[in-house]
Amino acid sequence: MRRIIYGCVLARLTQAVVAAEPSRPRGVGPEHAKFYKSTDLFSCISNPSIKLSTSQINDDYCDCPDGSDEPGTSACSYLSDLSPAYASDLSTDNASRSIALPGFYCKNKGHQPSYVPFLSVNDGVCDYDLCCDGSDEWAHVGGLKCEDKCKEIGKEWRKNDEQRRKSLGAAGKKRKELAAEAGRLRKQVEDRIKTLETQIQGSGLKVKSLETALADAERQERGRVVRSTGKGSKVGSLIQMAKDRIEELRESLVEVREQRDIGKSRLSELEALLSTFQAEYNPNFNDEGVKRAVRSWEDYVARDRPAIGNDAQDRDLDEIAKPDSETGVIKWSDWEEGEESDVDVLYKIEEYLPIAVRGWVDQRLRDLRIFLVENGVIAASTVSGDESKTLTDARDALKAARESESSLRNELSEHKDDLAKSYGANDIFRALKGQCISKDSGEYNYELCWLERTTQKSKKGGSHTGMGNFAGIDSITVEDDLPPDGKGLGTGVRVALRYENGQHCWNGPNRSTLVVLACAEQDEIWKITEEEKCVYRMEVGTPAVCEVGGKEKEEGGKDEL
């Protein structure tokens, strides 16, 4: 009960205070009311030395050089520094002739108060977008009466404003999610860099170890005693060549014989067909072609023809086609076993030694040979194609380790370059990189892939046109009217993504795109324009540029969101 009584008393006191305040002249806003409190004299706002009677306020005549005596008319709407001086300020050398008031003040009860340009006061047009209560047309020029529509307009505005606030709230939440995802991705890259650095360190140690192992294997290889492959290298090579050549001729003979047998079979089949044709054709049939064919066949049969092959020749060919190991005509083993070389004798000596001593002697002989090779007394083994498996494996292992280390270093370099790139404030665009959005714009479909490329796709088919590849992040100042649905850039500093070096434009530059961003709940392309030939501009909404404070701007530098 006490709360109700207190509320009633407070309301009455408030009404009394409001009633006690002097009313402001028409067109004066609350922030300028202090200049119009006097009931006797009025001092021009920018030129206080000029005093006027309060009756001269809103008398539709411009007495003050700054127009402050006509807040509710259009009498001073054309004031500027170039206007001629008035009689009332001829004695004032430094009188300001720039208009002092922002415009005609509309209370717009039920909506947002605003100012209308003085030029629009009593111009015969209802400016409901700025003055929804119609008070700017108080003179009713031409009988015009602007009704008060603030209730309806305010209701609609508050509805749209609530939707915008909800949308901005949702966009802010999505930006936080993007920032968290961007942080996670950056941490992933940083962790991978640490892992790669550890792996590269271990790989380097492995390479050094394998280099040492290869050097030891090569040293052992230089001291390796190689058995002779035959009686002299030239004779052995000649014997091998002869053996290979004879084998090649034997295979060719077998192949030619198979082709002969096939041809012989087909010839016999053809002769049988022609014999049947000769016996069964009608000689009374008047066909010169058939008669000539029969006569030619009779002449062919009458001629003496040598037989194609006989049994004796086939037996000889069968014998020739047999491998030398079966015929025994050439015993290659007799030619391949040459006289024992000095190396063979050395191996023979080891056979007479006990097993326990054999390894010791073999190692000492190897050490002696290595010593002699390293000091230039004897030449190293130069037998080609006879490298030991130990040396081959050591060389292959070192090669694989070096390739692995090189691959790790390349990956590390890529990740470090990625961390050095600009992804905007808080790395926010890292979470969007590679994702694409598109817009149907009549004849074309336009596609934006974050931090990658912009593309124009014709609906009539054909190849796609590259409008630019990502080049960097900038910021630009825009001054656009914000549409009721909020899908616009508005006024202020906005983040801009540069896409350059696109497909070359005929008789023009390479295509490029400037993508200007504004806060929105969803990633969406709003508008595409071609500002110059093959120079495009995209207006795009995204939650990535919402809810950014001064601290982020300072940290983000030129990439501030």
C-alpha positions as CSV (number, residue, x, y, z in Angstrom):
1,M,0.0,0.0,0.0
2,R,2.8,2.4,0.9
3,R,4.5,1.6,-2.5
4,I,1.3,2.6,-4.3
5,I,0.9,5.8,-2.4
6,Y,4.6,6.6,-3.0
7,G,4.2,6.0,-6.7
8,C,1.2,8.3,-7.0
9,V,2.9,11.1,-5.1
10,L,6.1,10.7,-7.4
11,A,3.9,10.8,-10.5
12,R,2.1,14.0,-9.3
13,L,5.4,15.7,-8.4
14,T,6.8,14.8,-11.9
15,Q,3.8,16.3,-13.6
16,A,4.2,19.4,-11.5
17,V,7.9,19.8,-12.5
18,V,7.1,19.3,-16.1
19,A,4.2,21.9,-16.0
20,A,6.6,24.3,-14.2
21,E,9.1,24.2,-17.1
22,P,8.6,26.9,-19.7
23,S,7.6,25.6,-23.0
24,R,10.2,25.6,-25.8
25,P,9.7,27.4,-29.0
26,R,8.6,25.4,-32.0
27,G,11.4,23.3,-33.5
28,V,13.8,23.5,-30.5
29,G,15.2,20.3,-29.2
30,P,15.8,19.6,-25.5
31,E,19.5,19.9,-25.8
32,H,19.2,23.5,-27.0
33,A,16.3,24.5,-24.7
34,K,18.7,26.4,-22.4
35,F,19.3,29.1,-25.0
36,Y,15.5,29.9,-25.0
37,K,14.7,30.2,-21.3
38,S,14.6,34.0,-21.1
39,T,11.1,35.5,-21.6
40,D,12.4,39.0,-22.5
41,L,15.5,38.8,-24.7
42,F,17.1,36.2,-26.9
43,S,20.9,36.0,-27.6
44,C,21.9,34.4,-30.9
45,I,23.6,31.1,-30.0
46,S,26.8,31.5,-32.0
47,N,26.8,35.3,-31.6
48,P,25.7,36.0,-28.0
49,S,26.5,39.7,-28.4
50,I,23.5,40.0,-30.7
51,K,20.3,40.5,-28.6
52,L,16.8,40.1,-30.0
53,S,13.3,40.3,-28.5
54,T,11.7,37.0,-27.9
55,S,8.9,38.1,-30.2
56,Q,11.4,37.8,-33.1
57,I,11.8,34.1,-32.5
58,N,10.0,32.1,-35.3
59,D,8.7,35.3,-36.9
60,D,9.8,33.8,-40.3
61,Y,12.6,36.3,-40.7
62,C,16.2,35.5,-40.2
63,D,17.6,38.0,-37.7
64,C,20.6,35.9,-36.2
65,P,23.5,35.3,-38.6
66,D,23.5,31.6,-37.4
67,G,19.7,31.2,-37.9
68,S,19.1,30.3,-34.2
69,D,16.1,32.7,-34.0
70,E,14.2,30.6,-36.5
71,P,14.2,27.1,-35.1
72,G,10.7,26.4,-36.3
73,T,10.6,27.9,-39.8
74,S,12.6,27.6,-43.0
75,A,13.5,31.3,-43.1
76,C,17.2,30.5,-42.4
77,S,17.4,27.3,-44.3
78,Y,20.0,28.6,-46.8
79,L,22.5,30.1,-44.4
80,S,26.1,29.7,-45.1
81,D,29.4,31.6,-44.7
82,L,28.8,33.0,-48.2
83,S,25.5,34.7,-47.2
84,P,25.6,38.5,-47.0
85,A,25.7,40.1,-43.6
86,Y,22.4,41.3,-42.1
87,A,21.8,44.8,-40.8
88,S,21.7,43.5,-37.2
89,D,25.3,42.2,-37.3
90,L,27.0,44.9,-39.4
91,S,28.8,46.1,-36.3
92,T,30.0,42.5,-35.5
93,D,33.2,41.8,-37.4
94,N,33.5,38.1,-36.4
95,A,29.8,37.1,-36.6
96,S,29.3,33.4,-37.4
97,R,27.0,32.8,-40.3
98,S,27.0,29.0,-40.1
99,I,23.7,27.5,-39.0
100,A,23.7,26.7,-35.3
101,L,20.9,24.2,-35.0
102,P,20.8,20.7,-36.4
103,G,17.3,21.2,-37.9
104,F,13.7,21.3,-36.9
105,Y,13.0,19.1,-33.9
106,C,10.2,16.6,-34.1
107,K,9.0,15.1,-30.8
108,N,7.6,12.0,-32.5
109,K,5.7,10.9,-29.4
110,G,5.4,7.1,-29.5
111,H,8.5,6.8,-31.7
112,Q,12.1,8.2,-31.8
113,P,12.5,12.0,-31.8
114,S,14.6,13.4,-34.7
115,Y,15.5,16.5,-36.7
116,V,14.2,17.5,-40.1
117,P,16.3,19.8,-42.4
118,F,15.0,23.3,-42.2
119,L,14.5,23.2,-46.0
120,S,11.8,20.6,-45.4
121,V,9.8,22.7,-43.0
122,N,6.4,23.7,-44.5
123,D,7.5,22.4,-47.9
124,G,4.2,20.7,-48.6
125,V,5.5,17.2,-48.1
126,C,4.9,14.9,-45.2
127,D,8.3,13.6,-44.1
128,Y,7.1,10.6,-42.2
129,D,10.5,8.9,-42.3
130,L,12.0,11.7,-40.0
131,C,8.9,13.5,-38.6
132,C,6.2,10.9,-38.1
133,D,4.0,13.3,-36.1
134,G,3.7,15.7,-39.0
135,S,4.8,18.7,-36.9
136,D,7.1,19.9,-39.7
137,E,4.1,20.9,-41.8
138,W,2.4,23.0,-39.0
139,A,1.5,25.8,-41.5
140,H,-0.6,23.4,-43.6
141,V,0.7,24.9,-46.8
142,G,-1.9,24.3,-49.6
143,G,-4.3,22.8,-47.1
144,L,-1.9,19.9,-46.4
145,K,-2.5,18.2,-43.1
146,C,0.0,15.5,-42.0
147,E,-1.5,13.1,-39.6
148,D,0.4,11.9,-36.6
149,K,1.5,8.3,-37.5
150,C,4.1,7.9,-34.8
151,K,2.1,5.2,-33.0
152,E,1.9,2.9,-36.1
153,I,5.5,3.7,-37.3
154,G,6.9,3.4,-33.8
155,K,5.2,0.1,-33.3
156,E,6.6,-1.3,-36.5
157,W,10.0,0.2,-35.8
158,R,10.1,-1.4,-32.3
159,K,9.1,-4.7,-33.8
160,N,11.9,-4.5,-36.4
161,D,14.3,-3.3,-33.7
162,E,13.5,-6.3,-31.5
163,Q,14.1,-8.6,-34.4
164,R,17.4,-6.8,-35.2
165,R,18.4,-7.1,-31.5
166,K,17.6,-10.8,-31.5
167,S,19.5,-11.3,-34.7
168,L,22.5,-9.4,-33.4
169,G,22.4,-11.4,-30.2
170,A,22.4,-14.7,-32.2
171,A,25.2,-13.3,-34.4
172,G,27.2,-12.5,-31.3
173,K,26.9,-16.0,-30.0
174,K,27.9,-17.4,-33.4
175,R,30.9,-15.1,-33.4
176,K,32.0,-16.5,-30.0
177,E,31.6,-20.0,-31.5
178,L,33.8,-19.0,-34.5
179,A,36.4,-17.4,-32.2
180,A,36.5,-20.6,-30.1
181,E,36.9,-22.7,-33.3
182,A,39.6,-20.4,-34.6
183,G,41.5,-20.7,-31.3
184,R,41.2,-24.5,-31.4
185,L,42.5,-24.6,-35.0
186,R,45.4,-22.3,-34.1
187,K,46.3,-24.4,-31.1
188,Q,46.2,-27.5,-33.3
189,V,48.7,-25.9,-35.7
190,E,50.9,-24.8,-32.7
191,D,50.8,-28.3,-31.3
192,R,51.7,-29.8,-34.6
193,I,54.7,-27.4,-34.9
194,K,56.0,-28.6,-31.5
195,T,55.5,-32.3,-32.6
196,L,57.3,-31.7,-35.9
197,E,60.2,-29.9,-34.2
198,T,60.6,-32.9,-31.9
199,Q,60.4,-35.4,-34.8
200,I,62.9,-33.3,-36.9
201,Q,65.3,-33.4,-34.0
202,G,65.0,-37.2,-33.7
203,S,65.2,-37.5,-37.5
204,G,68.4,-35.5,-37.6
205,L,70.0,-37.8,-35.0
206,K,68.9,-40.8,-37.0
207,V,70.4,-39.4,-40.2
208,K,73.7,-38.8,-38.5
209,S,73.7,-42.4,-37.2
210,L,72.9,-43.8,-40.6
211,E,75.6,-41.7,-42.2
212,T,78.1,-43.2,-39.8
213,A,76.8,-46.7,-40.6
214,L,77.1,-46.0,-44.3
215,A,80.6,-44.8,-43.9
216,D,81.5,-48.0,-42.0
217,A,79.8,-50.2,-44.6
218,E,81.7,-48.4,-47.4
219,R,85.0,-48.9,-45.6
220,Q,84.2,-52.6,-45.2
221,E,83.2,-52.8,-48.9
222,R,86.6,-51.4,-49.9
223,G,88.3,-54.3,-48.1
224,R,86.0,-57.0,-49.4
225,V,87.7,-59.8,-51.3
226,V,85.7,-60.7,-54.4
227,R,85.7,-64.1,-56.1
228,S,86.6,-64.3,-59.7
229,T,83.6,-65.0,-62.0
230,G,85.6,-67.0,-64.7
231,K,88.8,-67.3,-66.6
232,G,89.5,-63.7,-67.3
233,S,86.8,-61.1,-67.4
234,K,86.8,-60.8,-71.2
235,V,86.7,-64.5,-71.9
236,G,83.9,-65.0,-69.4
237,S,81.9,-62.2,-70.9
238,L,82.4,-63.6,-74.5
239,I,81.2,-67.1,-73.3
240,Q,78.1,-65.6,-71.7
241,M,77.3,-63.6,-74.9
242,A,77.6,-66.7,-77.1
243,K,75.4,-68.7,-74.7
244,D,72.7,-66.0,-74.8
245,R,72.9,-65.6,-78.6
246,I,72.5,-69.4,-79.2
247,E,69.5,-69.4,-76.8
248,E,68.0,-66.5,-78.7
249,L,68.4,-68.3,-82.1
250,R,66.9,-71.5,-80.6
251,E,63.8,-69.6,-79.4
252,S,63.4,-67.9,-82.9
253,L,63.6,-71.2,-84.6
254,V,60.8,-72.6,-82.5
255,E,58.7,-69.6,-83.2
256,V,59.3,-69.7,-87.0
257,R,58.5,-73.4,-87.1
258,E,55.2,-72.8,-85.3
259,Q,54.3,-70.2,-87.9
260,R,55.2,-72.6,-90.7
261,D,52.9,-75.3,-89.3
262,I,50.0,-72.8,-89.1
263,G,50.5,-71.7,-92.7
264,K,50.8,-75.2,-93.9
265,S,47.5,-76.1,-92.2
266,R,45.7,-73.1,-93.7
267,L,47.1,-73.9,-97.2
268,S,45.8,-77.5,-97.0
269,E,42.4,-76.2,-95.9
270,L,42.3,-73.8,-98.9
271,E,43.3,-76.4,-101.4
272,A,40.5,-78.7,-100.2
273,L,37.9,-75.9,-100.6
274,L,39.1,-75.2,-104.2
275,S,39.1,-78.9,-105.1
276,T,35.5,-79.2,-104.0
277,F,34.6,-76.0,-105.9
278,Q,36.2,-77.5,-109.1
279,A,34.2,-80.7,-108.8
280,E,30.9,-79.2,-108.0
281,Y,30.6,-76.0,-110.1
282,N,28.3,-76.0,-113.2
283,P,30.3,-75.6,-116.4
284,N,27.2,-74.5,-118.3
285,F,26.8,-71.5,-116.0
286,N,27.9,-68.5,-118.1
287,D,30.2,-66.7,-115.5
288,E,33.6,-65.8,-116.8
289,G,35.0,-65.1,-113.3
290,V,34.1,-68.6,-112.1
291,K,35.6,-70.1,-115.2
292,R,38.8,-68.2,-114.9
293,A,39.1,-69.3,-111.2
294,V,38.6,-73.0,-112.1
295,R,41.2,-72.8,-115.0
296,S,43.7,-71.1,-112.6
297,W,43.2,-73.8,-110.0
298,E,43.7,-76.6,-112.7
299,D,47.0,-74.9,-113.8
300,Y,48.1,-74.7,-110.1
301,V,47.4,-78.4,-109.6
302,A,49.3,-79.4,-112.8
303,R,52.5,-77.6,-111.8
304,D,55.3,-79.4,-109.9
305,R,55.3,-78.1,-106.3
306,P,58.0,-78.9,-103.7
307,A,56.7,-80.4,-100.5
308,I,56.6,-78.2,-97.5
309,G,58.9,-79.9,-95.0
310,N,59.4,-83.7,-94.4
311,D,59.8,-86.0,-91.5
312,A,63.6,-86.0,-91.7
313,Q,63.8,-82.2,-91.5
314,D,61.3,-82.1,-88.6
315,R,63.4,-84.6,-86.7
316,D,66.5,-82.4,-87.2
317,L,64.6,-79.3,-86.1
318,D,63.4,-81.1,-83.0
319,E,67.0,-82.0,-82.1
320,I,68.2,-78.4,-82.7
321,A,65.4,-77.0,-80.6
322,K,66.4,-79.0,-77.6
323,P,68.4,-77.1,-74.8
324,D,72.1,-77.7,-74.8
325,S,71.8,-79.4,-71.4
326,E,69.8,-82.2,-73.0
327,T,71.8,-82.6,-76.2
328,G,75.3,-82.4,-74.7
329,V,76.6,-80.8,-77.9
330,I,78.0,-77.8,-76.0
331,K,79.1,-78.2,-72.4
332,W,79.1,-74.7,-71.1
333,S,80.3,-75.8,-67.7
334,D,83.7,-76.8,-69.3
335,W,84.2,-73.2,-70.5
336,E,82.8,-71.5,-67.4
337,E,85.1,-73.3,-65.0
338,G,88.5,-71.6,-65.4
339,E,91.7,-71.8,-63.6
340,E,91.8,-70.8,-60.0
341,S,92.8,-67.1,-59.3
342,D,94.8,-65.8,-56.4
343,V,91.6,-64.9,-54.7
344,D,90.3,-68.4,-55.1
345,V,93.5,-69.8,-53.6
346,L,93.1,-67.4,-50.7
347,Y,89.6,-68.8,-50.0
348,K,91.0,-72.4,-50.3
349,I,93.5,-71.6,-47.6
350,E,90.7,-70.6,-45.2
351,E,89.1,-74.0,-45.7
352,Y,92.0,-75.7,-44.1
353,L,91.9,-73.6,-41.0
354,P,89.8,-74.5,-37.9
355,I,86.4,-72.9,-37.6
356,A,87.5,-70.9,-34.5
357,V,90.5,-69.5,-36.3
358,R,88.9,-69.0,-39.7
359,G,86.9,-65.9,-38.7
360,W,89.8,-64.3,-37.0
361,V,92.0,-64.8,-40.0
362,D,89.3,-63.5,-42.4
363,Q,88.9,-60.3,-40.3
364,R,92.6,-59.7,-40.2
365,L,92.9,-60.1,-43.9
366,R,90.1,-57.7,-44.4
367,D,91.7,-55.1,-42.1
368,L,95.0,-55.5,-43.9
369,R,93.3,-55.0,-47.3
370,I,91.4,-51.9,-46.0
371,F,94.7,-50.5,-44.7
372,L,96.4,-51.0,-48.0
373,V,93.5,-49.5,-50.0
374,E,93.3,-46.4,-47.8
375,N,97.0,-45.8,-48.1
376,G,97.0,-46.2,-51.9
377,V,99.1,-49.4,-52.0
378,I,96.4,-51.4,-53.8
379,A,93.2,-50.5,-55.7
380,A,89.8,-50.9,-54.2
381,S,87.4,-53.6,-55.5
382,T,85.8,-52.3,-58.8
383,V,83.6,-55.2,-59.7
384,S,80.4,-53.6,-61.0
385,G,77.0,-54.9,-60.0
386,D,78.5,-56.9,-57.1
387,E,77.8,-54.5,-54.2
388,S,77.2,-56.2,-50.9
389,K,73.7,-56.3,-49.4
390,T,74.9,-54.6,-46.3
391,L,76.1,-51.6,-48.2
392,T,73.0,-51.4,-50.3
393,D,70.7,-51.6,-47.3
394,A,72.8,-48.9,-45.5
395,R,72.5,-46.6,-48.5
396,D,68.8,-47.2,-48.9
397,A,68.2,-46.6,-45.2
398,L,70.0,-43.3,-45.3
399,K,68.2,-42.1,-48.4
400,A,64.8,-42.9,-46.8
401,A,65.7,-41.1,-43.6
402,R,66.8,-38.0,-45.5
403,E,63.6,-37.9,-47.5
404,S,61.5,-38.3,-44.3
405,E,63.4,-35.4,-42.6
406,S,63.0,-33.2,-45.7
407,S,59.2,-34.0,-45.7
408,L,59.0,-33.0,-42.0
409,R,60.9,-29.8,-42.6
410,N,58.6,-28.8,-45.5
411,E,55.5,-29.4,-43.4
412,L,57.0,-27.4,-40.5
413,S,57.7,-24.5,-42.9
414,E,54.1,-24.6,-44.2
415,H,52.6,-24.5,-40.6
416,K,54.9,-21.6,-39.6
417,D,53.9,-19.7,-42.7
418,D,50.3,-20.4,-41.8
419,L,50.7,-19.0,-38.3
420,A,52.3,-15.8,-39.7
421,K,49.4,-15.1,-42.0
422,S,46.7,-12.6,-41.0
423,Y,43.4,-14.2,-40.2
424,G,41.9,-11.0,-38.8
425,A,41.3,-10.1,-35.1
426,N,41.6,-13.2,-32.9
427,D,42.3,-15.3,-36.0
428,I,38.5,-15.3,-36.5
429,F,38.6,-16.1,-40.3
430,R,40.7,-19.2,-39.6
431,A,37.4,-20.9,-38.7
432,L,35.8,-19.9,-42.0
433,K,38.7,-20.6,-44.4
434,G,37.7,-22.8,-47.3
435,Q,34.0,-22.5,-46.6
436,C,31.9,-21.1,-49.6
437,I,28.7,-19.2,-49.9
438,S,26.9,-18.2,-53.1
439,K,24.2,-15.9,-54.5
440,D,21.9,-16.3,-57.5
441,S,22.0,-13.0,-59.3
442,G,19.9,-13.4,-62.4
443,E,22.2,-14.5,-65.3
444,Y,25.0,-15.5,-63.0
445,N,25.7,-17.4,-59.7
446,Y,28.4,-15.7,-57.6
447,E,30.5,-17.7,-55.1
448,L,32.7,-16.5,-52.3
449,C,35.1,-18.9,-50.7
450,W,36.6,-17.4,-47.6
451,L,40.3,-16.6,-47.9
452,E,40.5,-18.5,-51.1
453,R,38.7,-17.1,-54.2
454,T,35.7,-15.5,-55.7
455,T,34.0,-17.0,-58.8
456,Q,31.3,-16.0,-61.4
457,K,29.4,-19.0,-62.8
458,S,27.1,-18.5,-65.9
459,K,23.8,-20.3,-65.8
460,K,24.1,-20.9,-69.5
461,G,27.0,-23.3,-69.0
462,G,30.6,-22.9,-70.0
463,S,33.6,-22.5,-67.8
464,H,33.7,-20.5,-64.5
465,T,35.3,-17.1,-64.4
466,G,37.7,-16.4,-61.6
467,M,37.0,-13.0,-60.1
468,G,40.1,-13.0,-57.8
469,N,42.3,-14.9,-55.4
470,F,42.6,-13.9,-51.8
471,A,45.3,-11.3,-51.2
472,G,44.7,-9.8,-47.8
473,I,42.5,-8.1,-45.1
474,D,41.9,-4.4,-45.0
475,S,39.4,-1.9,-43.5
476,I,37.4,0.8,-45.3
477,T,35.0,3.5,-44.2
478,V,31.5,3.3,-45.6
479,E,28.5,5.7,-45.5
480,D,25.4,3.7,-46.6
481,D,21.8,3.8,-45.5
482,L,20.9,0.8,-43.5
483,P,17.7,-0.9,-45.0
484,P,14.9,-2.0,-42.6
485,D,15.9,-5.6,-42.8
486,G,19.4,-4.7,-41.6
487,K,21.1,-6.3,-44.6
488,G,23.4,-3.5,-45.4
489,L,26.8,-1.9,-44.5
490,G,25.5,1.1,-42.7
491,T,28.0,3.8,-41.7
492,G,31.5,3.4,-40.2
493,V,34.6,1.4,-40.5
494,R,34.1,-2.1,-42.0
495,V,36.4,-5.1,-42.6
496,A,37.2,-5.7,-46.3
497,L,38.8,-8.8,-47.9
498,R,40.8,-8.2,-51.1
499,Y,40.7,-10.8,-53.9
500,E,43.1,-10.0,-56.8
501,N,44.7,-11.4,-59.9
502,G,41.6,-13.2,-61.2
503,Q,41.0,-14.2,-64.8
504,H,42.1,-11.6,-67.3
505,C,39.4,-9.3,-68.6
506,W,39.3,-8.9,-72.4
507,N,40.8,-5.5,-73.2
508,G,41.1,-4.7,-69.5
509,P,42.8,-5.7,-66.2
510,N,42.8,-8.9,-64.3
511,R,39.5,-9.3,-62.4
512,S,39.5,-8.3,-58.7
513,T,36.9,-8.3,-56.0
514,L,36.6,-6.2,-52.8
515,V,34.4,-8.0,-50.2
516,V,33.1,-5.6,-47.6
517,L,31.7,-7.2,-44.5
518,A,29.0,-6.3,-42.0
519,C,27.6,-8.0,-38.9
520,A,24.8,-10.6,-39.6
521,E,23.5,-13.7,-38.1
522,Q,24.3,-15.9,-41.2
523,D,27.0,-15.8,-43.8
524,E,25.2,-14.3,-46.8
525,I,26.1,-12.4,-50.0
526,W,23.8,-9.3,-50.1
527,K,24.9,-7.4,-53.1
528,I,27.3,-7.6,-56.1
529,T,28.2,-4.6,-58.2
530,E,30.8,-3.9,-60.9
531,E,32.2,-0.5,-59.9
532,E,34.7,-0.4,-62.9
533,K,35.4,-2.7,-65.7
534,C,36.1,-6.1,-64.2
535,V,36.5,-4.6,-60.7
536,Y,33.8,-6.0,-58.5
537,R,32.4,-5.2,-55.0
538,M,30.6,-7.7,-52.8
539,E,28.6,-6.7,-49.7
540,V,28.5,-9.7,-47.4
541,G,27.0,-10.3,-43.9
542,T,28.8,-12.6,-41.4
543,P,28.8,-13.1,-37.7
544,A,32.6,-13.0,-37.9
545,V,32.6,-9.2,-37.6
546,C,30.1,-8.8,-34.8
547,E,30.8,-7.8,-31.2
548,V,34.2,-6.3,-31.5
549,G,35.4,-3.9,-28.8
550,G,38.2,-1.4,-28.6
551,K,40.7,-3.8,-27.2
552,E,40.3,-6.1,-30.2
553,K,40.7,-3.2,-32.5
554,E,44.0,-2.2,-30.9
555,E,45.2,-5.8,-31.1
556,G,43.9,-6.4,-34.6
557,G,45.6,-3.3,-36.2
558,K,44.6,-2.9,-39.8
559,D,42.7,-6.2,-39.6
560,E,40.4,-5.0,-36.9
561,L,36.9,-6.3,-37.2
